[in-house]
Amino acid sequence: MSTTLAHRLAAYASHLSFNKLPKEVVHEAKRVVIDSFGTALGAYHEEPVAAARKLACEFSAGNGATVLGTKHKAPPDWAAFANCYHVRYFDYNDTYLSKEPAHPSDNICAVLAAGESIGATGQQLIEAIVLAYEVQCRFCDAVSIRARGWDHVTYGAFSTALGCAKIFGLDAEKLRHAVNIGGVASAALRQSRVGELSHWKGCAFANAARQGVYAAMLARAGITGPAPIFEGEKGFEKLVAGQPMLVPFPFAGKPAPQPNADDFMIRQSCIKYYPAEYHAQSAVYIALELKKSLGITDGGEVSSVLIESHDAAVDIIGSEPEKWRPDSRETADHSLPYMVAAALADGELTDRQFEPARFKDEKLLALVAKVKVQRHKELSDMYPGAVGNIVHITLKDGRTSTMRLDHAPGHAKNRLTDDQLLLKYHTLTDPIVGKDRASQLADWVWKLDGQTDLSAVFGLIEL
């Protein structure tokens, strides 16, 4: 079966070359790396992240990868786990929305760990990042697996395996086996993201990344994986996807012309402006705007709030009872009513709003209780091309106001400028490493395509 999806993935990975990437794609790769370092360092002192870092440092490797913030080199798969957890914990890294959602910058620390372990260059890292985005996002375009009970990080084992195998310089046959090994043990339960959320929500992809790095390492060593992993009798399509994986361009059919910059999936991902689940981004923006225009102080003036949203937002962050009384950060940052209420009360949505003292505050919870979420057909029909919300606020004095926003700042159709991106980055990073070192780190990444030693970046952020 020479035309299986795994064969086509391997063929595409083999031919992807830095020299053929449009300059806009290279620049976007640098932007998401900067954004990822920002979210990673911002979460550095969080308890579960520190626990993962400590765990990874229990293992050492001669040809290893650096655990973020330390001098310690762990096996690449363990470094990937710890570092990916840093990036993901605040739920502040980028987002891709399609039939299945994704946070494709989750791949970055995996391919960085693989690359550092073999002395790869910055250009090789950019290649691998772009490839990982292509795989994960196009899988998300092909099939939604969450309705069948599987978590979106399931696709991450494929994307990280292929990205790491690419940076290892494996040939097409070993690239295919990396995909096969990564996929055979990749399925993750969707329970990670429903009901009472836990620390696992933030490290679910980190675990998929660890598996992906390990799969690439095994393939590099000559170990083969079961095939056909997608189309087989007991393969991914039958047991997980429930349908054929009809992955679109560039993996289907005959070789196509070199795509334009916006044909690359890395240019379709959305950088978050607020540390909130992506479907809430426009609602939070609206809440902050209406707070100013209505002169709301602490939210006590509010009589009711109605949020009209699309089906995905209602299903994921606006329907379960836990969302109206969150008892963990993981639930609070996946609660549409809580985040809108917090923005109305505090005039901001930052890490402070996700501290236990804030999300358990009874006065704030009284405002949360006034928030109603309902479905809006037009917004649902527009999704995922638009990720809109409509917010209606009624005050106790009888005044009302309504605002709609389809593309929040940072959406692929409303991109953050480099300056806006750096403002977010410095807000997260400066308190951890200081403004000067944060600037040095960003400057290093802006020159990523000229870097020859990936280990050097970790010296800039040693804590």
PyMOL commands that set and color helices and strands:
alter all, ss='L'
color gray80, all
select helices_A, chain A and resi 5-15+18-20+23-42+47-56+76-89+104-118+122-142+146-148+154-167+172-184+190-193+200-220+236-241+261-263+265-267+278-294+311-317+321-324+329-332+336-346+351-354+356-359+362-368+377-382+418-433+435-446+448-450+456-459
alter helices_A, ss='H'
color red, helices_A
select strands_A, chain A and resi 65-66+73-74+302-309+371-375+389-395+400-405
alter strands_A, ss='S'
color yellow, strands_A
deselect
rebuild
show_as cartoon
